[in-house]
Amino acid sequence: MVWKCINCGKEAPERPRVCTNCGLIQAGIGTVEKYAILEEYCHPLSLIMRNQNFDHYFIDACAGSGIVQANQKDTLLDGSPLLMAKTREWVEDKIKDKSKSKHVQSIFIEINKKTHSLLTQTVGRYPGCDVFFGDCNILLPSILDRVESESWRPFCFIYIDPFGLGAPVIRMETLKRVLERGFTELFIHLDMNAIIRSAGWLRHLDSPDESLKKKAQSFCDTLGLVLGEDKIDEYCSNWFKWRRGTRERRSLEYYLSGLEGYYPYIEHVGIPAGSREPVYYLVFTTRNKTGHRIMKGIMDKARRRGSEDLSKWFKT
């Protein structure tokens, strides 16, 4: 069956991750569930900040096209940038004291040129949105430097949602720049399957076959970027000690341990929620008890939904 882009009409024999003609992102398994969790958190977060008249930013570091084509459906969904951009209107409807002037400001980063162009068009009619083209590993630190130069140090909620491990790879060094900043929360899409696939090449690091050895070193270097250069040797050593059935859980614990030194509150949920074999994980970090309580409630609710029939998430 031929795939067709709902935005521009481009056809292809197989469904791509992104339309090569217009840059429209194609939603994957669990996207609706993931966006529901994001939206359910952004709304109360911005309302609380607005009520306190506190400067606050939503930053989407791998923003995509703003709109996305639903998985196995010819419909469009609001992507994470639109959900963030529309939060202003939601808060305005809910807030009682309209004199509070500190609306959320949204910043979006996208590295694919065509996707960036579509993103700019999609969010262009919403106030308080800035769109940047480039690598978030480079742009995100500079954006945070700019934000921190403001007279009142604002709060930042940073969402990082890459394809796989990212193209380019989302570096742990980039995350550390975020983690070291105060007044910040981090929400990450973590593709554990991509980490496990990369780690599977570790057994070839000492291969007599130079081509295998070179490829294995490339995957090891990628893991070093994701997990941190200071932790990769220990991870590789542990990988061979862990039993096959425990490697995903152990790898997730290892990744989370790299965040625990920065944030006292960390929550995560597998997507689809309730699945024994999640496609990926959503990881949330905060220093704020209220933020932790809100997100924990949202993720717990997602898990309860996930205890029902999971098939609906594979049809969206």
C-alpha positions as CSV (number, residue, x, y, z in Angstrom):
1,M,0.0,0.0,0.0
2,V,1.4,3.4,-1.0
3,W,1.9,6.0,1.7
4,K,0.7,9.5,1.0
5,C,1.6,12.7,2.9
6,I,-1.6,14.3,4.2
7,N,0.1,17.8,4.0
8,C,1.6,17.9,0.5
9,G,0.3,14.8,-1.2
10,K,3.8,13.3,-1.7
11,E,3.7,9.5,-2.2
12,A,6.2,6.8,-1.3
13,P,6.2,3.0,-1.2
14,E,6.9,3.0,2.5
15,R,5.9,5.4,5.3
16,P,9.0,7.5,6.2
17,R,9.7,9.2,9.6
18,V,9.5,12.5,7.9
19,C,8.1,13.6,4.5
20,T,11.0,14.3,2.2
21,N,9.0,16.9,0.3
22,C,7.4,19.1,3.0
23,G,9.1,18.0,6.2
24,L,5.9,16.7,7.9
25,I,6.8,14.5,10.8
26,Q,5.0,11.1,11.0
27,A,3.7,10.1,14.4
28,G,4.9,6.8,15.9
29,I,3.4,4.3,18.3
30,G,2.2,6.0,21.5
31,T,2.5,9.6,20.1
32,V,-1.1,10.5,21.2
33,E,-0.3,9.2,24.7
34,K,3.0,11.0,24.9
35,Y,1.4,14.3,23.8
36,A,-1.4,13.9,26.3
37,I,1.1,13.6,29.1
38,L,2.9,16.7,27.8
39,E,-0.2,18.8,27.5
40,E,-1.6,17.7,30.9
41,Y,1.6,19.0,32.5
42,C,2.1,22.2,30.5
43,H,-1.3,23.5,31.4
44,P,-1.1,23.5,35.2
45,L,2.6,24.5,35.1
46,S,2.0,27.6,33.1
47,L,-1.1,28.5,35.1
48,I,0.9,28.3,38.4
49,M,3.7,30.4,36.9
50,R,1.2,33.0,35.6
51,N,-0.6,33.2,38.9
52,Q,2.7,33.9,40.5
53,N,3.5,36.4,37.7
54,F,6.8,34.5,37.1
55,D,8.7,34.6,33.8
56,H,8.7,31.1,32.3
57,Y,9.7,29.4,29.1
58,F,8.8,26.2,27.3
59,I,11.7,25.0,25.2
60,D,11.2,22.2,22.7
61,A,14.7,21.1,21.6
62,C,13.7,18.7,18.9
63,A,10.5,20.4,17.9
64,G,9.6,18.8,14.6
65,S,6.9,20.2,12.2
66,G,4.4,21.5,14.7
67,I,1.7,19.3,13.2
68,V,2.2,15.6,12.7
69,Q,0.5,12.9,10.6
70,A,-1.2,10.3,12.8
71,N,0.1,6.8,12.8
72,Q,-1.9,4.7,10.3
73,K,-4.5,7.4,9.9
74,D,-5.0,10.2,7.3
75,T,-5.4,12.9,10.0
76,L,-3.2,15.6,11.5
77,L,-2.4,15.9,15.2
78,D,-1.1,18.9,17.1
79,G,2.6,18.3,17.7
80,S,4.4,19.3,20.9
81,P,5.1,22.9,19.6
82,L,1.4,23.5,19.0
83,L,0.5,22.1,22.4
84,M,3.0,24.5,24.0
85,A,1.9,27.5,21.9
86,K,-1.8,26.9,22.7
87,T,-1.1,26.8,26.4
88,R,-1.3,30.6,26.5
89,E,-4.9,30.6,25.4
90,W,-5.8,27.8,27.8
91,V,-4.2,29.7,30.8
92,E,-5.9,32.9,29.7
93,D,-9.3,31.1,29.9
94,K,-8.6,29.7,33.3
95,I,-6.8,32.4,35.2
96,K,-9.0,34.7,37.4
97,D,-6.6,37.6,37.7
98,K,-6.1,38.8,34.1
99,S,-3.7,41.5,35.2
100,K,-0.9,39.0,35.7
101,S,1.2,39.7,32.6
102,K,3.8,36.9,32.6
103,H,2.6,34.7,29.7
104,V,4.6,31.6,28.7
105,Q,7.3,32.2,26.1
106,S,7.9,29.2,23.7
107,I,11.2,28.4,22.0
108,F,11.5,25.7,19.3
109,I,14.6,24.2,17.8
110,E,14.6,22.1,14.6
111,I,17.5,20.8,12.6
112,N,15.7,19.5,9.4
113,K,15.4,22.5,7.0
114,K,12.1,21.5,5.5
115,T,10.6,20.5,8.8
116,H,11.9,23.8,10.3
117,S,10.1,25.7,7.5
118,L,6.8,23.9,8.2
119,L,7.2,24.5,11.9
120,T,7.7,28.2,11.4
121,Q,4.4,28.3,9.3
122,T,2.5,26.2,11.9
123,V,3.3,28.2,15.0
124,G,3.6,31.6,13.2
125,R,0.1,32.8,14.2
126,Y,0.6,32.1,17.9
127,P,2.2,34.9,20.2
128,G,5.3,34.4,22.2
129,C,6.9,31.8,19.9
130,D,10.5,31.9,18.6
131,V,11.8,29.3,16.1
132,F,15.5,28.4,15.6
133,F,17.2,26.3,12.9
134,G,20.1,24.1,13.9
135,D,21.6,21.5,16.2
136,C,20.1,21.6,19.7
137,N,23.5,20.5,21.1
138,I,24.8,23.9,20.0
139,L,21.7,26.1,20.2
140,L,20.3,25.0,23.5
141,P,23.2,26.1,25.7
142,S,23.3,29.5,23.9
143,I,19.6,29.9,24.4
144,L,19.9,29.2,28.1
145,D,22.7,31.7,28.3
146,R,20.5,34.3,26.7
147,V,17.6,33.5,29.0
148,E,19.8,33.6,32.1
149,S,21.0,37.1,31.1
150,E,17.5,38.5,31.7
151,S,17.1,40.6,34.8
152,W,14.7,38.1,36.4
153,R,16.0,34.6,36.2
154,P,13.1,32.8,34.5
155,F,11.9,29.2,34.9
156,C,12.4,26.8,32.0
157,F,10.6,23.6,31.1
158,I,12.7,21.8,28.5
159,Y,11.3,19.0,26.3
160,I,13.7,16.8,24.3
161,D,12.1,14.4,21.9
162,P,14.5,13.0,19.3
163,F,14.2,10.3,16.7
164,G,16.0,7.4,18.3
165,L,19.1,8.8,20.0
166,G,18.9,11.9,17.9
167,A,20.3,13.0,14.5
168,P,22.7,14.3,15.6
169,V,22.9,12.4,18.9
170,I,21.5,14.2,22.0
171,R,24.7,14.4,24.0
172,M,24.8,13.9,27.8
173,E,27.0,17.0,27.9
174,T,24.1,19.0,26.5
175,L,21.8,17.6,29.2
176,K,24.4,18.4,31.8
177,R,24.2,22.1,30.7
178,V,20.4,21.9,31.4
179,L,20.8,19.8,34.6
180,E,23.3,22.3,36.1
181,R,20.9,25.2,35.7
182,G,18.5,26.1,38.5
183,F,14.8,26.8,37.9
184,T,14.6,24.1,35.3
185,E,12.7,21.0,34.6
186,L,13.6,18.4,32.0
187,F,11.3,16.1,30.1
188,I,13.0,13.5,27.9
189,H,11.9,10.9,25.3
190,L,14.4,8.1,25.9
191,D,14.6,5.4,23.2
192,M,15.9,2.5,25.2
193,N,15.7,0.1,22.2
194,A,18.2,2.3,20.4
195,I,20.6,2.2,23.4
196,I,20.2,-1.6,23.5
197,R,20.8,-2.0,19.8
198,S,23.9,0.2,20.1
199,A,25.2,-1.7,23.1
200,G,24.8,-5.0,21.2
201,W,27.8,-4.0,19.1
202,L,30.1,-3.9,22.2
203,R,30.9,-7.6,21.8
204,H,32.7,-6.7,18.5
205,L,35.1,-4.2,20.0
206,D,37.9,-6.7,20.0
207,S,36.9,-8.4,16.8
208,P,39.8,-9.4,14.4
209,D,37.5,-8.2,11.6
210,E,38.6,-4.5,11.2
211,S,35.3,-3.5,9.7
212,L,33.3,-5.0,12.5
213,K,35.6,-3.5,15.1
214,K,35.4,0.0,13.5
215,K,31.6,-0.2,13.4
216,A,31.5,-1.4,17.0
217,Q,33.7,1.5,18.1
218,S,31.3,3.9,16.3
219,F,28.4,2.6,18.3
220,C,30.5,2.7,21.5
221,D,31.3,6.4,20.8
222,T,27.5,7.0,20.3
223,L,26.8,5.5,23.7
224,G,29.5,7.6,25.2
225,L,27.7,10.7,23.9
226,V,24.3,9.5,25.3
227,L,25.5,8.2,28.7
228,G,28.4,10.5,29.2
229,E,32.1,9.9,28.5
230,D,32.8,9.5,32.2
231,K,30.4,6.6,32.5
232,I,30.8,4.7,29.2
233,D,33.6,2.4,30.3
234,E,31.8,1.3,33.4
235,Y,28.6,0.7,31.4
236,C,30.4,-1.4,28.8
237,S,31.9,-3.5,31.6
238,N,28.6,-4.0,33.3
239,W,26.8,-4.8,30.0
240,F,28.6,-8.2,29.7
241,K,27.8,-9.0,33.3
242,W,24.0,-8.3,33.0
243,R,21.8,-11.2,32.0
244,R,20.0,-10.8,28.7
245,G,16.6,-10.4,30.2
246,T,17.7,-7.6,32.5
247,R,19.7,-5.4,30.2
248,E,17.0,-3.0,29.3
249,R,16.0,-2.4,32.9
250,R,19.6,-2.1,34.0
251,S,20.4,0.3,31.2
252,L,17.4,2.5,32.1
253,E,18.6,2.5,35.8
254,Y,22.1,3.4,34.6
255,Y,20.8,6.3,32.6
256,L,18.6,7.6,35.4
257,S,21.5,7.3,37.8
258,G,23.3,10.0,35.7
259,L,20.4,12.4,36.4
260,E,20.0,11.7,40.1
261,G,23.0,13.8,41.1
262,Y,21.3,16.8,39.7
263,Y,17.6,16.4,40.5
264,P,16.0,15.0,43.7
265,Y,12.7,14.0,41.9
266,I,12.7,11.8,38.9
267,E,9.7,10.0,37.3
268,H,9.5,7.8,34.3
269,V,6.9,5.9,32.4
270,G,7.1,3.4,29.5
271,I,5.2,4.1,26.4
272,P,2.7,2.6,25.6
273,A,2.0,2.8,29.4
274,G,1.4,-0.6,30.9
275,S,3.2,-2.5,28.2
276,R,5.7,-5.2,29.2
277,E,7.9,-4.1,26.3
278,P,7.7,-0.2,26.0
279,V,8.8,1.3,22.7
280,Y,10.4,4.1,24.7
281,Y,10.4,5.9,28.0
282,L,9.4,9.4,29.1
283,V,11.7,10.7,31.9
284,F,10.8,13.8,34.0
285,T,13.2,15.6,36.4
286,T,12.5,18.4,38.8
287,R,13.6,20.0,42.0
288,N,10.1,21.2,42.8
289,K,7.8,19.1,45.0
290,T,4.7,20.5,43.4
291,G,5.9,19.8,39.9
292,H,6.8,16.3,40.9
293,R,3.4,15.7,42.5
294,I,1.6,16.9,39.3
295,M,3.7,14.8,36.9
296,K,3.6,11.7,39.1
297,G,-0.2,12.0,39.1
298,I,-0.3,12.4,35.3
299,M,2.0,9.4,34.7
300,D,0.1,7.2,37.3
301,K,-3.1,8.0,35.4
302,A,-1.4,7.0,32.1
303,R,-0.4,3.7,33.7
304,R,-4.0,3.1,34.8
305,R,-5.2,3.8,31.2
306,G,-2.4,1.5,30.0
307,S,-3.7,-1.4,32.1
308,E,-6.7,-1.4,29.7
309,D,-6.6,-2.6,26.1
310,L,-3.3,-1.3,24.6
311,S,-4.3,-1.9,21.0
312,K,-5.7,1.6,20.6
313,W,-2.3,3.2,20.9
314,F,-1.0,1.1,17.9
315,K,-3.8,2.5,15.7
316,T,-3.4,6.3,16.3
